[in-house]
Amino acid sequence: MKKRAFFHGTNMIVYSIVALGFAVIVNYLSANNYKIYDFTDSGRNTLAGQTVKILEKLPFEVKVWGFVVDNPSVRNRHKRLLEQYRYHSRKLSWELVDPDKKPLLAQKYEVIRYNIFLVEGPGGKREKISGGLTEESLTNALLRIVSTRDKVVYFTGGHGEKDFNDRGRRGYSKANDALARENFVSKELLLYSVDEVPEDASVVIAAGPQKDFFKNELEKLEKYLQRGGRLLFMVDPFALDTTLNFIKRYGIKLDDNVIVDQVSKTIGGNNLAPTVANYEPHPITADFRLMTFFPITRSLQLTDSEIKDVHTFNIARSLPSTWGETNKDELAKGVAN
């Protein structure tokens, strides 16, 4: 059975993704595509046959950049693995860099902390490894580099969603530009006009729809998930009853409220833009190190899923002092501020 994944989200996730360059999507897809497992018993002195075959058939030169502290014990551990890869393919080169000693190079590759590795191919195509350098992570990154298949992100349309080409204040053009830098292709998906979600979809994003999805549209999304698809819903407060029921079946209940955070206003935000400084341990949020604001977002709860083999996780929490305001009239009057 193919792995099912469901991106749980509200409008909170919208602003998180925009602020951090769609890191959620990039991290998630990087962690879930082109997997190879179970290489060797020890994983230290030999490479698996699958890895060797990939290295022997590299179609072009690639370089592995390792941004690590200038410490011999740390570097020697990485060198042993990288030298094994180099032994099997002269098309692969590598270099270890201390980002503090070469800050301009770290800035070029948008590296802000230690223990980040990048595999770079022709045309500036890059794959990032942020969970530690292992044979599994490096070989998977190489597979993604040499893959000729486009990584396509579909944005649903027809329900008042945010426009990924709009360069205005509420548009998603900057997020779209960030996706392009990570070699993703963005396309619009009008669910009512197709029989099914296209086979080349790496992920489908419903970015703040203002009108509810039709039943047959949700059925198409469900079939897409059943075949191993990935779906990100970003839902504004007080909206989309039918869609909320669809999401709830996957173990995610979106509350009818707006989160109020009175601390946010004291540090540059506002009461309706709750802050998050700590993120739950998860591959999706592995590189999140900055405080973020989430304007006009609702809370959610994890419940029992009606769908088999679906697991839900919290990835971000607001401060304990926040609350969910349910009174629309009070919100309209600005009382929460």
C-alpha positions, 0 to 999 in steps of 0.5 A: 500500500502506498503511503498516505500523507495529509498536510493538516493546516489552517490559515496559520500554515499559510503564513508560516509557509510564506514567511519561510519560503515554503520550507514545509513543502520542500522539507516534506517532499524532500523527505518523502520522494525517491527512497532507498532503505536498508543499505548495510549492516553497519553503514560505515565501511561499505556502500550498498550495491544500489548506491554503487549502481547509482554512482556508476551511472551518474549522468553529470557532475555533482558536488556535495557541500557540507556546512559543518563546524571546523572540528577534526572529529566531526569532519572525519566522520563525514569524510569517510562517507564522502570518500567512499562515494568519490571512490565509486564515481569521479563525477562526484566531488565534495567540500566541507565548509565552516559557515562561520569562516565562509559566511558569503558562501553560506549566504549564497546557499541560504545556510543559517546553521551547522550540519546542512548538506547540499547536493548541487547538479547542473543549472544550479539544481540543489537538494538539501539534506538537513537531518544528518549525512547518512548513506540513505540521505545522500543517495536519496538526494542524488536520486532526486538530482538525477531525476528528469521528472518535474516536481509539480505543485498544483494550486486549486482554483475556482474557490477564491484561493490565493493566486500564486502569480499575484505579486500584491500583498495577498498574493503568493508570488514570493512563495511561488518564486521560492518553489521555483528556486527549489526546482518545483513547477507550479500549476493551477488545478481546476478540479471540476474540469478534470476526471482526477488529480494529475499523475505528476502531482507532487502535492496539491495545495488549497490556498485559502479557498473562500467558497466550499468545494463541491462533493465530487471535487472532494471525492477526487482529492480523496482518491488522490490521497488513496493513491499516495498523494499529498494535500495541503489545506489552508482554511480561513476562520469561519468558513467551508463547512463541507470541506471541514467535514472532509478534513475531520475524517482524517483526524483533524478538527478545525475550530470555529474561532480566531486565535488571540495572542496579546503577547504578539503586539508587544513584539511587533505583531498584533493580537490577531497574529499569534506567535510561535517560537518553538516547533514540535520535533518533525522532519517538516519543521527541522530547519525552523529556527525563527519566531513566526507570526500567523495572522488571522488563524484558527485553532485545530484539534487532533481527533481519531481518524476515520481513514485507515493508516492516517497519523496526525501530528502537531507541528506548531503551538501558540503560547499558553496565554492565547485563546480562541475567540468565537464571537464574530461581533466582538472580533468585528468591533476590534475588541480583541485588539 
